[in-house]
Amino acid sequence: MLDIVGKRIKTVMQSQGLTIQSLAKKLGISRNRLSDMLNGKNEPDYLDMKALRKVFDLSPVEAMWVFFPEDTCGAPPSCFTEADA
């Protein structure tokens, strides 16, 4: 699952024209830590995900569907609501 999360972070990062260096700076983490997340070697923690949400301007619900596999809750996106976040 880590490689899927990393690929999704990379896709959003690239769609917003961010480099590893610029995203790492915005997140307040090292370039190596971000690179490890993107390559599935390291799992983003809660604070990383919160920072990614802020940088990418995503709601909690959007973040769940951008960063995690479709079967996160075993149902379509409507299973998550803002109240769940």
C-alpha positions in Angstrom: 0.0 0.0 0.0 2.9 2.4 0.7 3.8 2.4 -3.0 0.3 3.4 -4.0 0.2 6.3 -1.5 3.6 7.4 -2.8 2.5 7.3 -6.4 -0.6 9.3 -5.6 1.4 11.9 -3.7 3.7 12.1 -6.7 0.8 12.5 -9.1 -0.7 15.4 -7.2 2.7 16.9 -6.7 3.5 16.9 -10.4 0.0 18.2 -11.3 0.7 21.2 -9.2 4.2 21.7 -10.7 6.0 20.9 -7.5 9.5 19.3 -7.3 10.6 17.0 -4.5 12.7 19.8 -3.1 9.9 22.4 -3.2 7.3 20.1 -1.7 9.7 18.9 1.1 10.3 22.5 2.0 6.6 23.3 2.1 6.0 20.2 4.3 8.9 21.0 6.6 10.6 17.6 6.0 13.8 16.5 4.5 14.0 15.8 0.8 15.2 12.3 1.7 12.1 11.6 3.8 9.8 12.8 1.1 11.7 10.7 -1.5 11.3 7.7 0.7 7.5 8.3 1.0 7.2 8.7 -2.8 9.1 5.4 -3.3 7.1 3.4 -0.8 10.0 3.1 1.6 8.5 5.2 4.4 4.9 5.7 5.5 3.6 9.3 5.8 2.5 9.9 9.4 -0.5 11.9 10.6 1.4 15.2 10.6 2.7 14.5 7.1 -0.8 13.8 5.8 -2.1 16.9 7.5 0.6 19.0 5.9 0.0 17.3 2.5 -3.7 18.1 2.7 -2.9 21.8 3.5 -0.3 22.1 0.7 -2.5 20.4 -1.9 -5.6 22.3 -0.6 -7.7 19.1 -0.1 -10.6 18.5 2.3 -10.3 15.5 4.6 -12.6 13.5 2.3 -10.7 14.4 -0.8 -7.4 13.5 0.9 -8.8 10.0 1.7 -9.6 9.3 -1.9 -6.4 10.9 -3.3 -3.9 9.1 -1.0 -5.5 5.8 -0.2 -6.8 2.8 -2.3 -10.4 2.9 -3.4 -11.3 0.1 -1.0 -10.3 2.2 2.0 -13.8 1.7 3.5 -15.1 -1.0 1.1 -17.7 1.4 -0.4 -17.9 4.3 -2.8 -16.6 7.8 -1.7 -20.0 8.6 -0.2 -19.1 6.4 2.8 -16.9 9.3 4.0 -18.3 12.6 5.2 -16.7 15.7 6.6 -18.0 14.6 10.0 -15.9 11.5 9.8 -12.7 13.5 9.4 
